[in-house]
Amino acid sequence: MTRPPTIAFAGASGWLGRFIGPGLLRAGVTDGAHFHALNRSGPSDDYAGWGISWHRALADVPPPDVLVLSVRPADFRAARFHCPDALVISVMAGVLLAELEAHTGSARIIRALPNALVETASSYTPWLASPAVTEEDKALARDVFTGSGTEAEVPDEAALDVLTTLSGAGPAYAALLARALTRAGVEAGLAPELAAGAAENLVCAASAQLAGRIGQAPAVVQSFIDYEGVIAAGLRRMEAEGFDSAVAAGIRAALEKVQEMNRA
Ligand SMILES: NC(=O)c1ccc[n+]([C@@H]2O[C@H](COP(=O)([O-])OP(=O)(O)OC[C@H]3O[C@@H](n4cnc5c(N)ncnc54)[C@H](OP(=O)(O)O)[C@@H]3O)[C@@H](O)[C@H]2O)c1
């Protein structure tokens, strides 16, 4: 495309949309003149200075090159989003390719699942393309997703379902670990602020140290076990008490929920 693509963004002012929309503008995917925000409540300050336009329905804007769907599934089903010639990028959880194709009339569909780390432009966004999606479409979608973090193409909807239970958690599992560490420190006699400070260091600074080398996580665990010190005793007991199996059971339960949503 020689001109910037025209993007209609449904749900531009929603919790997710207010990060993804400005993110894609900052990334230069298109400019404000070619960005049509769709919602029912009108302009949002999140787009101040971009010169975008606001509309109530897809029918109110010229046929777009790209339609981004970032509305709740029930709102999607209740509205008309017919755009057979557009590339459709959906970030809705639980709305499958077949339904997106039937509802929009487009064969070019990308289903993605950003997470709540879009807030700090750190989402890990897995995505899946329908067979009619072109390489040019995929490049554009990658640019949209990297506007709010990193992305990864997945082979099928089953992989996207599993990732919904993993990366879909955003900060939730790290927060669970931080909460458990803080509670354990307090139970062992620490003042809450001391326990919380230690938990923050363990979750945040330690995560930064693993960035770019996450494949070494098992070796890091093993090196502490091999050292046979204080932390080895802690790690051994955590494993014996079912740390790994509790995580795996949680992922299985979340996957059952995803599959139930897919059937709804
Ligand atoms: N939040 C997350 O962390 C997250 C993560 C992954 C995926 N998702 C998916 O992302 C989608 C949006 O989630 P959200 O948390 O951003 O929800 P949200 O905060 O409720 O935002 C949805 C927005 O859609 C707008 N809307 C509703 N009906 C519309 C219509 N017919 N046309 C245009 N806009 C319409 C609403 O604005 P008005 O009321 O002004 O119309 C609302 O602000 C959901 O499908 C969810 O499954 C969310």
The ligand as an SDF file (V2000), in Angstrom:
LIG
                    3D

 48 52  0  0  0  0  0  0  0  0999 V2000
   -8.9530   -6.7950   29.0390 N   0  0  0  0  0  0  0  0  0  0  0  0
   -8.0360   -7.7190   28.7320 C   0  0  0  0  0  0  0  0  0  0  0  0
   -7.0010   -7.8950   29.4150 O   0  0  0  0  0  0  0  0  0  0  0  0
   -8.2120   -8.5630   27.4900 C   0  0  0  0  0  0  0  0  0  0  0  0
   -7.1810   -9.4410   27.1190 C   0  0  0  0  0  0  0  0  0  0  0  0
   -7.3380  -10.1970   25.9340 C   0  0  0  0  0  0  0  0  0  0  0  0
   -8.4800  -10.0680   25.1840 C   0  0  0  0  0  0  0  0  0  0  0  0
   -9.4680   -9.2430   25.5980 N   0  0  0  0  0  0  0  0  0  0  0  0
  -10.6680   -9.1300   24.7410 C   0  0  0  0  0  0  0  0  0  0  0  0
  -10.7310   -7.8040   24.2620 O   0  0  0  0  0  0  0  0  0  0  0  0
  -12.1000   -7.4170   24.0860 C   0  0  0  0  0  0  0  0  0  0  0  0
  -12.2710   -6.0790   24.7630 C   0  0  0  0  0  0  0  0  0  0  0  0
  -11.9790   -6.2100   26.1240 O   0  0  0  0  0  0  0  0  0  0  0  0
  -11.9110   -4.9550   27.0880 P   0  0  0  0  0  0  0  0  0  0  0  0
  -11.4250   -5.4560   28.3920 O   0  0  0  0  0  0  0  0  0  0  0  0
  -11.1640   -3.8440   26.4010 O   0  0  0  0  0  0  0  0  0  0  0  0
  -13.4700   -4.5690   27.1780 O   0  0  0  0  0  0  0  0  0  0  0  0
  -14.1160   -3.1440   27.4580 P   0  0  0  0  0  0  0  0  0  0  0  0
  -13.2740   -2.3450   28.3820 O   0  0  0  0  0  0  0  0  0  0  0  0
  -15.5380   -3.3890   27.8250 O   0  0  0  0  0  0  0  0  0  0  0  0
  -14.0550   -2.4230   26.0550 O   0  0  0  0  0  0  0  0  0  0  0  0
  -14.9070   -2.7530   25.0080 C   0  0  0  0  0  0  0  0  0  0  0  0
  -15.3230   -1.4510   24.3500 C   0  0  0  0  0  0  0  0  0  0  0  0
  -16.1500   -1.7780   23.2430 O   0  0  0  0  0  0  0  0  0  0  0  0
  -16.9810   -0.6630   23.0020 C   0  0  0  0  0  0  0  0  0  0  0  0
  -18.1580   -1.1520   22.2710 N   0  0  0  0  0  0  0  0  0  0  0  0
  -19.1760   -1.9110   22.7220 C   0  0  0  0  0  0  0  0  0  0  0  0
  -20.0360   -2.1740   21.7290 N   0  0  0  0  0  0  0  0  0  0  0  0
  -19.5360   -1.5750   20.6220 C   0  0  0  0  0  0  0  0  0  0  0  0
  -19.9530   -1.5010   19.2780 C   0  0  0  0  0  0  0  0  0  0  0  0
  -21.0730   -2.0820   18.8650 N   0  0  0  0  0  0  0  0  0  0  0  0
  -19.1880   -0.8270   18.3970 N   0  0  0  0  0  0  0  0  0  0  0  0
  -18.0480   -0.2090   18.7990 C   0  0  0  0  0  0  0  0  0  0  0  0
  -17.5870   -0.2490   20.0660 N   0  0  0  0  0  0  0  0  0  0  0  0
  -18.3420   -0.9340   20.9690 C   0  0  0  0  0  0  0  0  0  0  0  0
  -17.3090   -0.1100   24.3790 C   0  0  0  0  0  0  0  0  0  0  0  0
  -17.3500    1.2940   24.3510 O   0  0  0  0  0  0  0  0  0  0  0  0
  -18.7480    2.0550   24.3600 P   0  0  0  0  0  0  0  0  0  0  0  0
  -19.4580    1.6230   25.5990 O   0  0  0  0  0  0  0  0  0  0  0  0
  -18.3760    3.5020   24.3190 O   0  0  0  0  0  0  0  0  0  0  0  0
  -19.4500    1.6000   23.1300 O   0  0  0  0  0  0  0  0  0  0  0  0
  -16.1290   -0.5470   25.2550 C   0  0  0  0  0  0  0  0  0  0  0  0
  -15.3120    0.5260   25.6740 O   0  0  0  0  0  0  0  0  0  0  0  0
  -12.9490   -8.5170   24.6810 C   0  0  0  0  0  0  0  0  0  0  0  0
  -13.5400   -9.2700   23.6500 O   0  0  0  0  0  0  0  0  0  0  0  0
  -11.9660   -9.3810   25.4730 C   0  0  0  0  0  0  0  0  0  0  0  0
  -12.2960  -10.7550   25.3620 O   0  0  0  0  0  0  0  0  0  0  0  0
   -9.3670   -8.4710   26.7210 C   0  0  0  0  0  0  0  0  0  0  0  0
  1  2  1  0
  2  3  2  0
  2  4  1  0
  4  5  1  0
  4 48  2  0
  5  6  2  0
  6  7  1  0
  7  8  2  0
  8  9  1  0
  8 48  1  0
  9 10  1  0
  9 46  1  0
 10 11  1  0
 11 12  1  0
 11 44  1  0
 12 13  1  0
 13 14  1  0
 14 15  2  0
 14 16  1  0
 14 17  1  0
 17 18  1  0
 18 19  2  0
 18 20  1  0
 18 21  1  0
 21 22  1  0
 22 23  1  0
 23 24  1  0
 23 42  1  0
 24 25  1  0
 25 26  1  0
 25 36  1  0
 26 27  1  0
 26 35  1  0
 27 28  2  0
 28 29  1  0
 29 30  1  0
 29 35  2  0
 30 31  1  0
 30 32  2  0
 32 33  1  0
 33 34  2  0
 34 35  1  0
 36 37  1  0
 36 42  1  0
 37 38  1  0
 38 39  2  0
 38 40  1  0
 38 41  1  0
 42 43  1  0
 44 45  1  0
 44 46  1  0
 46 47  1  0
M  CHG  2   8   1  16  -1
M  END
$$$$
